[in-house]
């Protein structure tokens, strides 16, 4: 019999990501995600149900999420369910279902570090990317200092 353990969630962070590192050097990022569902009752009134989910991310992915995400920011998480089980200090058996992130996508642009300076995802060049011309945009005819700008044959950064 085939099985499937796949979860797709879109929600907002309930707190800033918590980062820790294992003794072997692996980065682990834990974040709280609030997922909202809106529906109508039998009487026709609108209701909202919020589900709070714990998500773990590992490695480079964890570092990227921790670097760019803050409380309230939306994110898409693709992952799998995991059951954590432990014994409390009182001797009670405890468990919870969590999500292990395998892929993610930021749903908003990163915050600006300083005015005029942007961040990028996982790049170490200060967040500056070459300005690319979009279809339908006119190329700049003059730079601010009065010199003519020429279009270069820059590679597309993929």
Order of alpha helices (4+ residues) and beta strands (2+ residues): beta-beta-beta-beta-alpha-beta-beta
